[in-house]
Amino acid sequence: MVEVPGSYPLNSSIVLFCDFDGTLTPTDIGTALLRSYSIGAELEKALIQGEISVIEFYQRTCAAFVPEATPDRIAAFARQIGLRPYVREFFAFCRRIGIDVAIVSDGLDAYILPLIEEADLTQVPIACNLLRWECGRPQAVFPWAFENCQQNCPSPYPCAACKRAVLLSWSPPDATVLYVGDGLSDFCPAFYADIVFASGELALWCREHGLNFLPYSSLFDVRRTLEQLLRHRGLSPRYLPQQRRQRAWVEE
């Protein structure tokens, strides 16, 4: 279920936030979609060089969707790629051991929801950008865009959907916060998590900035590590990330 600011869907003592593109999926569906049905390939260079923001990138690419990019066609495109193996089992495992899970994405609900519904995971709260059709024309909507994040985000190009804002607003004050991600949009929220599971660009960034993380190749690796942590010393908030969250709550 896609949630908007003002909702607080997590209440467990342990919460896990999981990226979508490249983490729950084998490739970045949003990038592939905007290259295939819009002008994403043409605008990526401008985005990377900082000439346009992620918000402007989405506004322009969504407005330029070809007529064939209907909601049904977008859903079919996403299903051709699908989710990684073990997603449904991993979320069920988390529920079984009392961990609340949420999906945080800088992508679009138009391709995220069809895969979540197909996997029967509609009870999982999702924070992401929205794609809406106004008078038959596609338009991107950004309920999780925050100006403060745009100014201070450690990512080379700040998200349209601020994952830090989701993590801060959805984490109960005394909860242990876990984060699973792989890309540029995961830099900011990882800084505020007690335990970070990282691969790809996120793992490289964590190493460069001295941020502790647990490497993973699959969600089964994450499960296995969680089981080991729970077996040996449990999961509890860590001082520095907790202080960062508290400071950010005050500043926000």
JOPENOR-V398332 format. One line per field, one symbol per residue. ss: DSSP state (~ for helix, > for strand, _ for the rest). psi: psi as a letter, one per 40 degrees, with the letter a starting at -180 (. if undefined). burial: I if it has 16 or more other ideal C-beta (glycine too) atoms within 10 Angstrom, else O. Layout:
ss: ???
psi: ???
burial: ???
//
This chain:
ss: _>___________>>>>>>_____>___~~~~~~~~~__~~~~~~~~~_____~~~~~~~~~~_______~~~~~~~~~~~_>___~~~~~~~~~~__>>>>>>>>>>~~~~~~~~~~______>>>>>>>>>>__>>>>>_____~~~~~~__________~~~~~~~~_____>>>>>>__~~~~~~~____>>>>_~~~~~~~~~_____>>___~~~~~~~~~~~~~~______~~~~~~~~~~~~~_
psi: hhiiieigeheiehihhhichedeieihddddddddeafdddedddddeediiddddddddddehidegidddddddddddaiiieddddddddddefhhiihhieaiddedddddddeffeehihhiiihihhfehihiigdehhdddddeheidhiidhhdddddddehideihhihhieadeedddddeidhhhiibddddddddefhhihiididdddddddddddddeahiiiddddddddddddd.
burial: OIIOOOOOOIOIOIIIIIIIIIIIIOOIIIOIIIIOIIIIOOIIOOIOOOOIIIIOIIIIIIOIIOOOIOOOIIIOIIOOIOIOOIIOOIIOIIOOOOIIIIIIIIIIIIIIIIIIOOOOIOOIIIIIIIIOOOOOOIOIIIOIIIOOIIOOIOIOIIIIIIIIIIIIIIIOOOIIIIIIIIIIIIIIIIIIIIIIIIIOIIIOIIOOOOIOIIOIOOIOOIIOOIOOOOOOOOIOIOOOIIOIIOOIOOOO
//
